[in-house]
Each structure stands twice: as structure tokens, then as C-alpha cells.
Amino acid sequence: MTTTSMETLSPLYAVVDLGSNSFHMLITRQLADSVQVVDKIKRKVRLAAGLSEANILSEQAMAKGLECLSFFAERLQDIPEKNIRIVATATLRLAQNRADFIAKAELILGHKVTLLSGIAEAEHIYLGVAHTSFSANKRLVLDIGGASTEVIVGRGFTVKKAHSLNMGCVTYNQQYFPNGTLTAENFNRAISAAELAIALIKKDFCDIGWQCVLGGSGTMQALAEMLNYQHKPSVLSLDFLYQVRAQLLTFDDINNVNLPGLSTERSPVIASGLAILIALFQQFSIQELTLSSGALREGLLYEMLPDSHTTNIRQRTIRALSQRFHIDQQHADSVKRQINTIFTQLKSTWNLSDDNAFALLLASGDLHEIGLLLEYKYHQQHSAYILTHADLAGFSQSDRQLLVSFVSLYKGDINLALIEQQSAIDDETAKKLLIILRLAIKLCRRRKDDELPDYRISLNDKTIYLGLPKAWLMQHALIHDELKQENAHIARLGYRLNIECEK
């Protein structure tokens, strides 16, 4: 097969990241508006552990890394050269003998390896977050690698400030937890050292400011998995970080760490990564951090994809899901129009904002019937499963939780636990938005736009008044009856629904 024909037939893209802790290979395929992950390969090389005090990479560490790359090379041979990006990061930036390693790596892979500067790595991390997480506000992005920590603030796809600090979970593990010793003193020394490094850049970032904080590195993912294990929202807080530190200090040796929800793969570097994260939280006065589904590899990937900056991230994801699961888009648009109508009329009384939560409410209007493709009887459970496990670029983990709660509860009995488990917004606001969604869908039950009249909706204390023309209610007896039954369900949310017949 010629290169030209292979490139025509193969829509695959590959990104290889020679990180300080792990080597990663991400293989994807572009399908219309979406990016489909075909394969992910990860090897714990811990290259940074092979750096001497003079920053010489040991022969043993290089051999282990090159062996890993020989595995990756097998997959790369079937992908067009123009669709491949291979980058090296912090450890190879530090290594005095990096040229030797990179030359051997390029020979094995058959492709050029680009050594990213600290700033370039930080900028690509930010772009990976921007392409996979929706936010109209300025955001602070944190990434703790094996030998460096990146701090970036930006808005949209624009980086405002970026910095790479020479501290990581592997290098700090060697410096402050020698021979795997876990003590309060070691923890405090690691946190203090990280705080000193962060203090030098703190003012520049704080002067710009931010409205939300995101991170997606291994340390943060591991901590979020511990929260998920406890059936708690995967939003990191300083109190939780302190709790994990206290739990770790019940062990004398890192090699003996066994915490619920913490993978054995991550446990050797969790203490050092946690120390750096605590320092970041304390120095930047961070209240909470939400996981991002993208970072360096996604930033490199989207840089290769055509027209990746021109489409709204969430709309691209919603459109791809709608096509894949054959959603009735005309009906979804009708539901969203009614969401807008009801929201507008209750916005002032309920003190609602046109913010991220409203955008997620509209997204639930798009996706509430996504499970119908599998079967009708349990389609709400199917919808919840799909949205829980699908790749939702543009939706953070907390966004996903709220979306899943909405599609799970858009009709039928209301399980309050689903509302309480999400962390995107407060419970009371979630209840109000759910009521809006349920009423909008009820009004669209006939699935015909021209059958919906003008109507008014208002609130007095905890009673919602929905005024509809008497003639229309008589012609739509089923919808009228279901609206009356809805009162029993809304009562679970602390409200009453009163249907008023108007001339």
C-alpha cells in the first residue's frame, strides 16, 4: 500500500508523550464532529527516578524507556506520519545526556521526537483542557507531572500566563520521602519546598485572577477516584487533601500504602504528589478543583485536527451523540424552546442565572432521550449509563453528574439521592432546574410545535401556577392529566403544581 492511499484510508491520529512518570500513547479517530479514542497505552517508566544529582539519566532508566518505545513503534507504523506527534517533557529537559536518549528513541520509533520547553508543555496542557472542558470564565489549570508542575491561567483557547516549575511527584518522592519513609516531618518539608517555589510566581497569576480551577494529572485523578470509591462528588477540596495526608501518615512506608480507592500503580508517588497539590491549594487559596478530561496529549491532538477551534466544544459533543444515537432533534429543539420559555418566566422569582447550570439544563433537553435507541422500557437508565461512560468533551466530571441526574429524573419518580450526589450546583437550584425540565418535556409530549399555545407560569411561595387555555387543555386531555399527576412528583422537591384553566 502506498503512503498516499494509506493516508486516504486511515483517519487515525497518534500522540506519544514521553513523561517523567509514565510514557503514554493516545490513538484516536476523527468522526465527523467528534474524536473517538481507539486505543490508550500507558507504561510506568518513572524516567525521572533515573536522574542522578548531576542530572545524568542512568543507563537502566534509558533502557527501560527505550524498551517501552519499541512497543509503541509497532502501533505507529500503520499511522500516517503527518498524523503523529511525539514529545518529551521535564525529565529529558533536565537530563544532560538527553541527546543520546532522543537519538535512540527516534531510531526505534522512526519519527522525530520534539523536546517541549516548560512553557510549551504548559500551553499545550491548557489547550488540552480548553478543548475538553467548557468554561466561559477565566480558569486556573494545574498539572503535576513526574518532574515538573505546570500552572496556567487563561480564557477560552487563549493562555494568559503559563509557568513550569521544576518539581514533580517522582523527583519530590526521591528528595523528601527517601527510601519510601512516610513521616509528618517529610510531608511538611515537601509542602514547604513546593510553597517556596510557588510563591515566586504567585503574584503574577493572582493579579490576572480566575473563576474556576481544573486539573487532570495522575495525582488529581487518583484522589478523585478515592472520592468516587466513597460515593462522593469528585471535586477536590483542601479539607479532603488534609484527610488523605492524615491517612497516609498511618503508614510508615510508601510501599505499604493501601487506601480505599487508591490504585497500587499510583500509591508509590501519591504522598509526593499530594504534598505539591496541598502547596498549590494553600498558596493560591483554592477552594475546590474539578477534574479535566484533557491535558497535554489532548492539546497536541487537537492541534493536528482541522477546524478544531471553530466549533463550540459542547455543541460538537452533543451533535455527535445526537447523530450516533439517532436522537429526534426536532423534538429536542422543541423541549429546549419550552425550557427557555419557563426559565425566562421563573428566572427572576427563583433568582436563576444564565450560567453553566442553565447550559447543562439545555444539554439535558438535547440528550434526555439518548437511551431510546436501546429500548423504551428502561431508557432513562440507559441514558444515564451512556452519559456516565461516554467521552463527553466539554463537560467536566461535575457537569456530567448534573446532566446524568437530569436525564435520569426527567419523568417518573424522583430519587433525591441523585440530586444530592451531584456537585455542580447547590441542591435547591438543581431541584428548580429539574422542575423546569420536567414541565417542558410534559408540555412537548405530543411532539408537535404547532400544538403548543402561549401560556404563563408564576410562583407564589412554594406553589407553581401554570396557566393554559381551557380549550387547549380540553383538546389535550392526556397532557392535562399528566400535568395534574406531576404535582405528586414535584412535591418530592418541596413544591406544588397548580394547573389553571384560562380563557
C-alpha positions in Angstrom: 0.0 0.0 0.0 1.4 3.4 -0.9 1.7 6.2 1.6 -0.9 8.2 -0.3 -3.5 5.5 -0.3 -2.8 4.7 3.4 -3.4 8.3 4.3 -6.6 8.4 2.4 -7.9 5.3 4.1 -6.6 5.9 7.6 -8.2 8.6 9.7 -6.1 7.7 12.7 -4.0 10.1 14.8 -1.4 9.3 17.4 0.2 11.3 20.2 3.1 9.9 22.2 4.1 11.6 25.5 7.4 10.7 27.0 6.6 11.8 30.5 8.7 11.8 33.6 6.5 9.3 35.4 4.8 7.4 32.5 5.0 7.1 28.8 1.6 7.4 27.1 0.3 6.7 23.6 -3.1 8.0 22.6 -4.6 6.8 19.3 -7.8 8.4 18.0 -10.0 8.7 15.0 -11.9 11.8 13.9 -15.5 11.0 13.2 -17.5 14.0 11.9 -17.6 16.4 14.8 -16.3 14.0 17.4 -13.0 12.4 18.4 -13.1 8.7 19.1 -10.4 7.2 21.2 -9.3 4.0 19.6 -6.6 3.0 22.0 -4.6 4.2 25.0 -1.4 2.6 26.1 0.4 3.6 29.3 3.6 2.3 30.8 5.0 3.3 34.3 8.6 4.0 33.2 9.3 6.6 36.0 12.1 8.1 33.9 12.7 10.8 36.5 13.8 8.2 39.0 16.8 7.6 36.9 18.2 11.1 37.1 21.3 11.5 39.2 22.1 14.6 41.3 24.1 15.8 38.3 21.1 15.3 36.0 22.6 12.3 34.2 20.0 9.8 33.1 21.1 6.3 34.1 21.6 3.5 31.5 19.0 1.4 33.3 16.3 4.2 33.1 17.1 4.8 29.4 16.9 1.1 28.6 13.5 0.8 30.3 12.2 3.8 28.4 13.5 2.6 25.1 12.0 -0.8 25.6 8.6 0.8 26.1 9.1 2.8 22.9 9.8 -0.4 21.0 6.3 -1.5 22.0 4.8 1.8 20.8 6.6 1.6 17.5 4.5 -1.4 16.4 1.3 0.7 16.5 2.8 3.8 14.9 3.8 2.0 11.7 0.2 2.0 10.5 -0.5 5.7 11.0 0.4 8.5 8.6 3.5 10.4 9.6 1.6 13.8 9.4 -0.9 12.4 12.0 1.8 11.6 14.6 3.2 13.9 17.4 5.8 12.6 19.8 7.0 14.8 22.6 9.4 14.7 25.5 8.9 16.7 28.7 10.5 17.6 32.0 13.0 14.7 32.7 14.5 15.0 29.3 14.6 18.7 29.6 16.8 18.2 32.7 18.9 15.3 31.5 22.4 16.3 30.4 22.6 13.2 28.2 19.1 13.7 26.6 20.6 13.8 23.1 21.7 10.2 23.4 18.3 9.0 24.6 16.3 11.1 22.0 18.6 9.8 19.1 17.9 6.2 20.1 14.2 6.9 20.6 13.9 8.4 17.1 15.7 5.4 15.6 13.2 3.0 17.3 10.1 5.0 16.6 11.0 6.0 13.1 9.7 9.5 13.9 11.1 12.8 15.3 10.8 13.4 19.0 10.1 17.0 19.9 11.6 18.2 23.3 9.0 20.7 24.7 10.1 23.6 26.7 8.4 24.1 30.1 6.2 26.9 28.7 5.3 24.9 25.6 4.3 22.0 27.7 2.2 24.3 29.9 0.5 25.9 26.9 -0.4 22.5 25.4 -1.7 21.3 28.7 -4.0 24.3 28.8 -5.2 23.7 25.2 -6.0 20.1 26.1 -8.2 21.4 29.0 -9.7 24.1 26.7 -10.7 21.5 24.1 -12.3 19.1 26.6 -13.7 21.4 29.3 -16.3 24.1 28.8 -15.9 27.4 30.6 -16.8 31.0 29.7 -14.7 32.2 32.6 -11.0 32.5 33.3 -9.6 29.3 34.6 -6.6 28.2 36.5 -5.2 24.9 35.2 -2.8 22.8 37.3 -0.8 19.7 36.2 1.6 17.8 38.4 3.9 15.6 36.4 6.8 13.3 37.4 9.4 16.1 37.3 7.6 19.4 36.7 4.4 21.1 37.7 2.6 23.4 35.2 0.5 26.4 36.3 -1.6 28.2 33.6 -4.3 30.7 33.6 -6.4 31.5 30.5 -9.8 32.0 28.9 -11.2 30.1 26.0 -8.3 29.0 23.9 -6.1 31.9 25.0 -3.3 31.4 27.5 -2.9 34.5 29.7 0.0 33.3 31.8 1.9 30.0 31.9 4.8 28.7 34.0 6.5 25.3 34.6 8.1 24.6 38.0 10.9 22.0 38.4 9.0 19.9 40.9 7.1 16.7 40.4 5.8 13.6 42.1 8.8 11.4 41.2 11.5 13.9 41.9 9.9 15.0 45.2 9.4 11.4 46.1 13.2 10.9 46.0 14.1 14.2 47.7 11.6 14.3 50.5 10.5 10.7 51.1 13.9 8.9 50.9 13.6 5.1 50.9 9.8 5.4 51.0 9.7 6.8 54.6 6.4 8.4 55.5 6.6 10.9 58.3 4.9 14.2 59.2 8.3 15.9 59.0 8.9 14.6 55.5 5.4 15.8 54.4 5.9 19.2 55.9 9.4 19.6 54.3 7.9 18.7 50.9 5.0 21.1 51.2 7.2 23.9 52.4 9.6 23.4 49.5 6.8 23.4 47.0 5.3 26.6 48.6 8.6 28.4 48.3 8.7 27.6 44.6 5.1 28.6 44.0 5.5 31.9 46.0 7.9 33.2 43.3 5.1 33.1 40.6 2.1 33.5 42.8 1.6 37.3 42.3 1.6 37.2 38.5 -1.2 34.6 38.5 -3.3 36.2 41.2 -3.1 39.6 39.5 -4.8 38.0 36.5 -7.3 36.0 38.6 -9.6 33.1 37.7 -13.1 31.9 38.4 -12.6 28.1 38.3 -9.7 25.6 38.8 -9.1 22.5 36.8 -6.6 19.7 36.8 -6.2 16.4 35.2 -2.8 14.9 36.2 -2.4 11.4 37.7 -2.3 12.7 41.3 -5.6 14.5 41.0 -7.2 11.6 39.1 -6.1 9.2 41.8 -7.6 11.5 44.6 -10.9 11.8 42.6 -11.1 8.0 42.3 -10.8 7.8 46.1 -13.8 10.1 46.4 -15.7 8.1 43.8 -15.0 5.0 45.8 -16.7 6.7 48.8 -19.6 7.7 46.5 -18.8 11.3 46.9 -18.6 14.0 44.2 -15.1 14.0 42.6 -14.3 17.6 43.5 -11.1 18.1 45.4 -11.0 20.4 48.5 -8.2 21.3 50.9 -10.0 19.5 53.7 -10.1 16.3 51.7 -6.3 16.7 50.9 -5.6 17.0 54.6 -7.7 13.9 55.3 -5.7 11.9 52.8 -2.4 13.1 54.3 -3.6 12.0 57.7 -4.5 8.6 56.3 -1.1 8.3 54.6 0.7 9.1 57.9 -0.8 5.9 59.4 1.7 4.1 57.3 5.4 4.1 57.9 6.4 3.1 54.4 5.1 4.2 51.0 5.4 0.7 49.8 2.8 -0.4 52.4 0.2 2.3 51.5 -3.2 0.7 51.0 -6.1 3.2 50.9 -9.6 2.5 49.7 -10.0 3.6 46.1 -6.3 4.3 45.5 -4.7 2.1 42.8 -1.5 0.3 43.6 0.0 1.9 40.5 -0.4 5.4 41.9 0.4 4.7 45.6 4.2 4.9 45.3 4.0 8.6 44.3 0.8 9.7 46.0 2.5 11.3 49.0 4.8 13.5 47.0 2.1 14.4 44.5 -0.3 15.2 47.4 2.3 17.5 49.1 2.7 19.5 45.9 -1.1 19.8 45.5 -1.6 20.9 49.1 1.1 23.6 48.5 -0.8 24.8 45.3 -4.1 24.9 47.2 -2.6 26.8 50.1 -0.6 29.3 48.0 -3.4 30.1 45.6 -6.2 29.9 48.2 -8.0 27.3 46.1 -11.4 26.3 47.4 -12.1 23.4 45.1 -10.6 21.8 42.0 -12.5 19.9 39.3 -11.0 17.2 37.1 -10.5 17.9 33.4 -10.7 15.1 30.9 -7.9 16.5 28.8 -4.3 17.8 29.2 -1.1 17.6 27.3 -1.9 14.7 24.9 -5.3 16.2 24.0 -3.7 19.6 23.4 -1.3 18.1 21.0 -4.0 16.0 19.3 -6.4 18.9 18.7 -3.6 21.0 17.3 -3.4 18.4 14.5 -7.1 18.2 13.8 -8.6 20.5 11.2 -11.0 23.3 12.3 -10.7 22.3 16.0 -11.1 25.9 17.2 -14.1 26.8 15.2 -16.8 24.7 16.9 -18.3 25.1 20.3 -16.9 22.2 22.3 -20.2 21.1 24.0 -22.2 21.6 20.8 -19.7 19.4 18.9 -20.2 16.7 21.6 -23.9 17.0 21.7 -24.2 16.9 17.9 -22.0 13.8 17.7 -24.1 12.0 20.3 -27.3 13.0 18.7 -26.2 11.5 15.4 -24.8 8.4 16.9 -27.9 7.6 19.0 -30.4 8.9 16.4 -32.0 11.4 18.7 -35.1 13.2 17.4 -33.5 16.6 17.0 -36.8 18.4 16.2 -38.3 17.2 19.4 -35.2 18.1 21.4 -35.3 21.6 19.9 -39.0 21.9 21.0 -38.1 20.9 24.5 -35.3 23.4 24.6 -37.7 26.2 23.5 -40.0 25.4 26.3 -37.1 25.2 28.8 -36.2 28.7 27.7 -39.8 29.9 28.0 -40.3 28.6 31.5 -36.8 29.6 32.6 -37.4 33.2 31.5 -40.7 33.4 33.4 -39.3 32.0 36.6 -35.8 33.4 36.4 -36.4 36.5 38.5 -38.6 34.8 41.2 -36.2 31.9 41.6 -33.1 34.0 41.3 -31.7 31.9 38.4 -28.7 32.8 36.2 -27.9 32.2 32.5 -24.8 30.3 33.6 -23.2 26.9 33.3 -26.1 25.2 35.1 -28.6 26.6 32.5 -26.4 25.4 29.7 -26.4 22.0 31.2 -30.2 22.2 31.5 -30.4 22.9 27.8 -28.0 20.0 27.1 -30.3 17.7 29.0 -33.1 18.8 26.7 -30.9 17.7 23.8 -29.9 14.3 25.4 -32.7 13.2 27.6 -33.9 10.6 25.1 -30.4 9.2 24.2 -31.2 5.8 25.7 -34.3 5.3 23.5 -32.1 3.7 20.8 -31.6 0.7 23.2 -35.2 0.3 24.4 -38.0 2.3 25.7 -38.8 0.5 29.0 -35.5 1.4 30.7 -34.4 4.2 28.5 -33.8 6.6 31.4 -31.4 4.1 33.0 -29.8 3.6 29.6 -29.4 7.3 29.1 -27.8 7.7 32.5 -25.4 4.8 31.7 -24.4 6.2 28.3 -23.8 9.7 29.7 -21.9 8.3 32.6 -19.5 6.4 30.5 -19.3 8.3 27.2 -16.5 10.6 26.2 -18.1 14.0 26.9 -15.6 16.6 25.7 -16.7 20.0 27.1 -18.3 18.5 30.2 -16.3 18.3 33.5 -17.0 15.4 35.9 -19.3 17.6 38.0 -21.1 18.7 34.8 -21.6 15.1 33.9 -23.1 14.3 37.3 -25.7 17.0 36.9 -26.5 16.0 33.4 -26.9 12.4 34.4 -29.2 13.4 37.3 -31.4 15.4 34.9 -31.8 12.7 32.3 -32.4 10.1 35.0 -35.2 12.2 36.6 -36.9 14.0 33.7 -40.1 12.0 34.2 -41.4 9.4 36.7 -40.4 9.0 40.3 -37.8 11.4 41.7 -34.8 9.9 43.6 -33.5 12.8 45.7 -30.2 11.0 46.2 -29.2 11.6 42.6 -29.6 15.4 43.1 -27.7 15.2 46.4 -24.8 13.3 44.8 -24.0 15.8 42.1 -21.7 18.7 42.9 -22.1 21.1 40.0 -24.7 23.3 41.8 -26.5 23.5 45.1 -29.4 21.1 45.7 -32.1 23.8 45.7 -31.0 25.2 42.3 -30.8 21.6 40.9 -34.4 21.0 42.1 -35.7 24.2 40.4 -34.0 23.4 37.1 -35.3 19.8 37.2 -38.8 21.1 37.6 -38.3 23.3 34.5 -37.1 20.3 32.5 -39.9 18.1 33.6 -42.6 20.6 32.8 -41.0 21.4 29.4 -41.0 17.8 28.4 -44.6 17.3 29.6 -45.8 20.2 27.5 -44.0 18.7 24.5 -45.5 15.2 25.0 -47.4 15.4 21.7 -44.2 16.2 19.8 -45.8 18.9 17.7 -44.7 22.5 17.9 -47.9 23.9 16.4 -50.0 22.3 19.2 -48.4 24.4 22.0 -50.2 27.6 23.0 -48.9 30.7 24.8 -49.0 30.1 28.5 -47.9 31.8 31.7 -46.1 30.3 34.7 -45.6 32.0 38.0 -44.7 31.2 41.6 -46.3 32.1 45.0 -44.3 30.8 47.9 -43.8 27.1 47.0 -46.7 26.8 44.6 -46.1 26.9 40.9 -49.1 28.2 38.8 -49.2 27.1 35.2 -51.9 28.9 33.2 -53.1 27.2 30.0 -56.0 27.9 27.7 -59.1 25.9 28.7 -59.8 24.9 25.1 -56.3 23.6 24.7 -56.4 21.6 27.9 -59.7 20.0 26.8 -58.2 19.0 23.4 -55.1 17.6 25.2 -56.6 15.6 28.0 -53.6 13.3 28.3 -51.2 16.1 28.8 -53.6 17.8 31.2 -53.9 14.6 33.3 -50.1 14.1 33.3 -49.6 17.7 34.5 -52.0 17.0 37.3 -50.2 13.9 38.3 -46.9 15.8 38.1 -47.9 17.6 41.3 -47.2 14.4 43.3 -43.7 14.1 41.9 -42.9 17.8 42.4 -44.0 17.5 46.0 -40.8 15.4 46.5 -38.8 18.6 45.6 -40.7 20.7 48.1 -43.1 22.4 45.6 -46.8 22.2 44.5 -48.1 22.5 40.9 -51.4 24.2 40.3 -52.9 24.0 36.7 -55.1 26.9 35.9 -57.6 27.0 33.1 -57.7 30.3 31.2 -59.9 31.6 28.5 
